[in-house]
Amino acid sequence: MNLDISNWKEFKLSDIFNVKYGVNLELNACEIEDHNSNDAINFVARTAINNGVSAKIKYIDDVTPQSAGLISVAGGGSVLSTFLQNEPFYSGRDLYTLEAKDAISDEAKLFLITVIEQNKYKYSYGRQANKTLPDIILKLPIDKDSNPNYKFMEDYIKSLHYKPLTTKNVKTKKKSLDIAEWKEFKLSSILTVKNGQGITKEEIEMNPGEFPAVQSGEENNGVLGYIDKKYCYSMGYIISESPCLTVARTGSAGFVSFQKEGCVVGDSAKILLLEDEVANTEVYLFLQTVLGALRFKYAYGRKVTEEKYMNELIKLPVKKDSKGKILVDKNFKYSKQGYVPDWEYMKEYMGLLLYGDRL
């Protein structure tokens, strides 16, 4: 379908939606629930990933979940990260909901979400959208009466093409995830760090290429753009040619991404690398989730410094012998107690998850 915006009309967000503040719960005061539980309720926060869902929590007797079909918008944090919530949900602080004033389809809502997020640039450098959200301007297609043309929006989204993602793991038996016997490891014992430097959006535009350039944002997996690799080498920038993790130093501090093709990092991010003999996609993704649990420590403007971050402790599964007894490495390579991370378990666990065969 043609997307000629020359005849589109401007509307305030409040013309289209009823804007309401969310439930305003604190996640650390809620009881985390297993994702497979029938009683689990989505907890939507100010994040730009996972459709805004940061956890599953148990139903709260005196708090009614917000209805499925609402649109969530982050007023702070990853400002203006906007998602359609297809399930009932609870929400954290600075999280707003949008309820369409007219009966519109989910496809039309997805169209509107894209238009809303075009305003994100206005909220860089810590600006919040709390007071200005209702007045955001949306340029939309119109019908013959100059009203928003929701039918066009719906049809446009339906016209987009995509290839369905399939998996053979639907009936695969999952590995158990009992953390009771996991042991603590200092990050510096399992990962090496490379501190980024330089790289601006202007540099990327002037030196386009195919190599991911990562900075401190959450959007697009932290990738600011794609730059010429030779240029990065000529500038002495920090590069990993192999798969790696990155962690945001500022901005979305503590946000961890996995870069399958390697990357170059700017001065607001760091590269995290495993030793070659244990590095693979599955293990990196397992660690990405574990490291994500550290993020709360870097809220409210706290920066991720190498000294502090590499001294963080995380719990990991450890190797056992055939009788189930925890093994100890006499070389004490990974921990003072001699525990050895069970890299093979991590790899197998991720591979058996739904869609794990597509990693």
N, C-alpha and C positions, 0 to 999 in steps of 0.2 A: 504493500500500500504506500501511496505517496505521502510524505510527511512535510508538506509545504506549510511553514508557520507564518507566512506573510499576512494571512488574514485572521490569525488567532487574536484573542482578546485577553486583556489582563483582568485577573480577579484576585481579591485578597483571600488568603487561606481561610479566614473566618467566614467568607461568603459560601464556601464549599462544605466546611466542617464545623461541628461543635467541638471546641478545644477544651479539654479538661485535664486537670492535674491527676497523676496516677495515685496509687495506693500509698506510696512513700514508705515502703518497708525497708529495713536494714537486713541484708542477706545474712550477716553474721549472727543475727538474732533469730533466724529461721532454722528449722530442722531439715537438713539435706535429705532427699529421698532418692532411692535407686531409680534410674531412668526407666526401668522396665516395670515399675510398680504402677498398678492401676490408680493409686491415690496420688501419684506425682503430678504437681502443678508447675508449669513453666514459670521461672522467675526472670522477668525481662528487665535488663539494666541498660546503662548508657554506653553500651559497647557496639562496635560496628561489625561484629562477627556473629556467626551462628544465629542469624535472624534476631539478634538482640538478646537471646536466651543465654544467661550465664550459669544457670543451675536448674535442677528440679528440686522442689521443696514439698514438704508435707502440707496437706490442706490445713488451714487455720480456721478453727471453729467460728470465731467471731469476725472474720474478715471474708467478705464475698469476693471471689476472683472476678476480674474484669472479663467481659464477654468476648468470645471468639468473633472475628470479623472486624475488630477495631484495628486501627493503625497506631503503632507506637512511634513516638518521636523523642529522641534524646535532646533535652534542653541544655545539658551540660555534658562533660566528658567528651565522648565522640559526637560532638554537637551535630544535630540534624540527621543522625543515622536513623533512617525511617524504614519500618517493616510492617507488613501485614501479618497479624497474629491470627492464625487459623485455629488455635486452641485457647480455652480460657487461660488466664495468666494473672500472676501478681506482678507488681512493679516496684522498682527501687526509687531512690530520690532523683529529682530533676527529670522525671520521665512523664511525658504527656501522652494523652490518647486523642485520636481524631475519630469522630463519628460522623459519617457522611449525612448531610441534611436530606439528601434524596436517596432513594433506593437505587444503588448502583452495584454492578457486578464486581467480583474479585479482580477480574482482568482490568476493569476501569480503575480500580484502586491501585493496582500495580503501575499503571500508566501515571497516575497522579503522584505516586511515591517517587518515581523517577524525576518528575518535574520539581517536586519539593526539594529533592537532594541537589538540584542544580544551584541552590542557594547556599550550599555549604561553605563556599569560599568566603562568604561574608562573616563567618564565625571563626576565623583563624585566630591564633595567638591568644587563646583563652577566653574569647568572647562567648557569652552564653546566649541562648535563644529564649530564655524564660519569658521576658516581657514583650519581645518583638515577634514571637511565633505567630500570633493571630494575624499580624499585618504583613507577613511575607507575601510577595506578589508572585502569582502563578500565571504564566501565559498559556492559554488552553484553546483547543479547537472549539468552535461554536457551531450551533445549529442555525436554522433560518430565523429563529427568534432571538439570536445573540446570547443564548444560554449555553452553558458548557455542553458539549456534544459527547455525552458518555457512551453512546452507541459507537461512535467513531473510535473512541479510546479502547473500548472492548474489542472491536473488530481488529484494530491495529495489533494489539497484544496477541490475539489469536492467530494472526497472520505470520508471526515470527516463527522461524523454524529452529528446531533443536533435535538432537539425537538422544533418545532415551538412554539412561544409564542402567546397565544390567549387571547382575552379580550372580555367581554360582554359590554364594555363601548363605543363601536363605535357610537351608536345612543343615548347615554346618554346626557341629557341636562346639560351643564356645569353651574357652579355657576359663577356669575360675580366677577370680581376682580378689583373693584373700590377703589383705595387707597386714594382717596381724604379725607375721614373721618378717616383714620387710625391714631393712636396716638403713640407718642414716649414712649418707655420703656427702662429703663436702664437694661443692661443684668443681673446685680446682683439681680434685682428684680424678675426675672423669672427663672434664672438658678443658680445652684451651680457648683463650679469648684473644681476639684481634680487635683493637679499637679503631673505629672508622675516622675518616677525616674528609673535609671538603665536600664537594658535589652539591650543586644547586640545580634547581629546575631549569634555569637558563642554560647551564652547561649541557644538560641532557638535550635540550632543544637544539643547541648549536652543534652537538656531537651525537646525533641519533645512531642507534645500533640495536643489537638484539640481546644485550647483557643486562640483567635486572640491576637497577640501582635502588638500594634500600635505605630508607631514613626512618623517622620515628612514628609514622602514621600506622593506623590499623587497616585502613582501606587497601584493597587490592593486595592483600597479604604483605603490607608494608612496602610494596614497590612504588617508588615515586615516578619511575619511568624506565625507559630502556636506552642504554648508552653504548657507545662504541668501546669495545674492550681495549683496543690498542691505545685509545686516548687515555683510558684509566691507567694503563701501565706507564704511559709516558709522563703522567702526572704523579706517579708514585702512590696511587690510591690503594686502599686495603681491599684485597680481592681474595675470594675463594673460588677456585675452578671446580671444586668438588661439592657435592651436596653439603648443606650446613644449616644450622639454626642462626637466627639473628634475634637480638633483643634490643628494644627501643631504650635509649638512654634518657631521653627527655620526651616531652609531648605525651604520647601514650606509653609512658614509662613502664617497663616490665612486660610489655607485649612481646610475645615470642612468635616468630614465624619460621616456617620450614621452606628453604629455597632449594628445590630439587636440582636445579641446573647450576647452583652456585650463584654468586652475586658480588657486587661491590657495595660497600657500606659507606655512608656519609658520616659526618661527625656527631650525629644524634643517634647512632646505632652501633652495635658491636656484633662481630661474628663469633659463634660458638661452634667448636669442632670436636668431634670424637676422634679417637685413634683410628687409623685406617682399618685395622683388623676387626673392629666391632661396628664400624659406621655402615649403616644401610637405611633405606627409607623408613622401614617399620620402626626401628629403634629411635630414629630421630623424631618420628611422630609421637611415639610413646613419651619421650622426654619432653616434647613440646607441651603435652598436656600436663605433665608433672610440674614443669617450670611455670606454667600458667597459674598454678596455685600460689606462687610467690608474689603475684602482681599486686595484691592488696597492700604490700609493704611499701610500694612506691607511688601511692596515691597522694593527692594534695601537693603536687609539685616536687616530691622527692625524686632525685635523680638516681639512675643506676650507675654507680661507680664500680670500677673493676674490683677494687679492694673489697667493698661490701658484698657485691654480687657473688664473687667467686668464693667467698667464705660462707655463703648460704648453705644450709643443710637440706637435703631432700631425701625422701625414703624411696628405696627401690627394691624389687625382688632380688633375692640372692641365690647363688648356686647351692644345691644340696647333693648329697651322694645318693646312691641307689636305695638306701634305707631311710631317706628323708632327713638326714642330719645335715645341718648347715656346714658347708665347707669353709675352710680357712686357708688363705694364701699366705705361705710363710714369708713371702717377700713384702707383705703389707702394702701392696701397690695402691689399693683403692681406699683403704680405711685403716685406722690405727688398730682396729680389732682384727683386720685381715679378711674381712668379708669381700666377696667378689660379686659384682652385679651379674645377674643372670640375663645376659644379652639375648640368648637364644629364646628364653621365655618371652621377653618383650617382643621379639620379632614374630614368634608364633602367635602371640595374643593379638597383635594388630592384624596379622594376616587372616585370622579367623573371624574378625568382625564383619558385619554386613558391609559389603563392597570392599572388604580387605583384599580380595583377589584382584582389585583394580589398581592397587597402589603401584 
